């Protein structure tokens, strides 16, 4: 299963990528919420994991943008917040 992680780069992000990879997921990552749609269309992930808060945009807004793309109609989205 292919996972796209959209989350600013951090130690926790690196740990999450390592964990998901160890569990057998193919993980691609972008730390730029604005590029999430472009990356999703290229990678065609099964699941998109979105951090809730970015410097310039809310994760939920990115989720709405991605879910409105017809080419991603089978993709599942999970929005999460730290803390």
C-alpha positions as a Markdown table, in Angstrom:
| # | Residue | x | y | z |
|---|---|---|---|---|
| 1 | Unk | 0.0 | 0.0 | 0.0 |
| 2 | Unk | 1.3 | 3.4 | -0.9 |
| 3 | Unk | 1.1 | 6.3 | 1.6 |
| 4 | Unk | 1.7 | 10.0 | 1.0 |
| 5 | Unk | 2.6 | 11.8 | 4.1 |
| 6 | Unk | 2.0 | 15.5 | 4.0 |
| 7 | Unk | 3.7 | 17.0 | 7.1 |
| 8 | Unk | 6.5 | 19.5 | 7.8 |
| 9 | Unk | 9.8 | 17.7 | 8.2 |
| 10 | Unk | 10.7 | 16.9 | 11.8 |
| 11 | Unk | 12.1 | 14.1 | 13.9 |
| 12 | Unk | 8.6 | 12.8 | 14.4 |
| 13 | Unk | 8.0 | 12.8 | 10.7 |
| 14 | Unk | 11.2 | 10.8 | 10.1 |
| 15 | Unk | 10.2 | 8.4 | 12.8 |
| 16 | Unk | 6.7 | 8.0 | 11.3 |
| 17 | Unk | 8.2 | 7.3 | 7.9 |
| 18 | Unk | 10.6 | 4.7 | 9.3 |
| 19 | Unk | 7.8 | 3.0 | 11.2 |
| 20 | Unk | 5.4 | 2.9 | 8.2 |
| 21 | Unk | 8.2 | 1.6 | 6.0 |
| 22 | Unk | 9.1 | -1.1 | 8.6 |
| 23 | Unk | 5.4 | -2.2 | 8.6 |
| 24 | Unk | 5.5 | -2.7 | 4.8 |
| 25 | Unk | 4.1 | 0.5 | 3.5 |
| 26 | Unk | 5.6 | 2.4 | 0.5 |
| 27 | Unk | 5.9 | 6.0 | 1.8 |
| 28 | Unk | 6.5 | 9.2 | -0.1 |
| 29 | Unk | 6.6 | 12.5 | 1.7 |
| 30 | Unk | 6.1 | 16.1 | 1.0 |
| 31 | Unk | 6.5 | 18.8 | 3.6 |
| 32 | Unk | 4.8 | 21.4 | 1.4 |
| 33 | Unk | 1.0 | 21.4 | 1.7 |
| 34 | Unk | 0.6 | 23.4 | -1.5 |
| 35 | Unk | 2.4 | 20.7 | -3.5 |
| 36 | Unk | 0.3 | 17.9 | -2.0 |
| 37 | Unk | -2.2 | 17.8 | -4.9 |
| 38 | Unk | 0.6 | 17.6 | -7.5 |
| 39 | Unk | 2.4 | 14.9 | -5.6 |
| 40 | Unk | -0.8 | 12.9 | -5.1 |
| 41 | Unk | -1.5 | 13.0 | -8.8 |
| 42 | Unk | 2.0 | 11.7 | -9.6 |
| 43 | Unk | 2.3 | 9.1 | -6.8 |
| 44 | Unk | -1.3 | 8.0 | -6.8 |
| 45 | Unk | -1.3 | 6.9 | -3.2 |
| 46 | Unk | -3.8 | 4.6 | -1.5 |
| 47 | Unk | -3.8 | 6.8 | 1.6 |
| 48 | Unk | -2.9 | 10.4 | 2.2 |
| 49 | Unk | -1.9 | 11.3 | 5.8 |
| 50 | Unk | -2.2 | 15.0 | 6.4 |
| 51 | Unk | -0.9 | 17.1 | 9.3 |
| 52 | Unk | -3.6 | 19.4 | 10.5 |
| 53 | Unk | -1.6 | 22.6 | 10.7 |
| 54 | Unk | 0.9 | 24.2 | 8.3 |
| 55 | Unk | 2.4 | 27.6 | 8.2 |
| 56 | Unk | 0.2 | 28.9 | 5.4 |
| 57 | Unk | -2.7 | 26.5 | 5.1 |
| 58 | Unk | -4.9 | 24.2 | 7.2 |
| 59 | Unk | -4.6 | 20.4 | 6.6 |
| 60 | Unk | -8.4 | 20.1 | 6.3 |
| 61 | Unk | -8.3 | 22.6 | 3.4 |
| 62 | Unk | -5.7 | 20.5 | 1.6 |
| 63 | Unk | -8.0 | 17.5 | 2.3 |
| 64 | Unk | -10.9 | 19.2 | 0.6 |
| 65 | Unk | -8.8 | 20.2 | -2.3 |
| 66 | Unk | -7.5 | 16.6 | -2.8 |
| 67 | Unk | -10.8 | 14.9 | -2.3 |
| 68 | Unk | -12.4 | 17.1 | -5.0 |
| 69 | Unk | -9.9 | 15.8 | -7.6 |
| 70 | Unk | -11.8 | 13.1 | -9.6 |
| 71 | Unk | -8.5 | 11.2 | -10.3 |
| 72 | Unk | -8.2 | 10.6 | -6.5 |
| 73 | Unk | -11.7 | 9.3 | -5.9 |
| 74 | Unk | -10.5 | 6.0 | -4.4 |
| 75 | Unk | -7.8 | 7.6 | -2.2 |
| 76 | Unk | -8.5 | 7.7 | 1.6 |
| 77 | Unk | -7.5 | 10.7 | 3.6 |
| 78 | Unk | -6.5 | 10.9 | 7.3 |
| 79 | Unk | -6.0 | 14.3 | 8.9 |
| 80 | Unk | -4.1 | 14.3 | 12.2 |
| 81 | Unk | -2.9 | 16.8 | 14.8 |
| 82 | Unk | 0.0 | 16.6 | 17.1 |
| 83 | Unk | -0.5 | 16.6 | 20.9 |
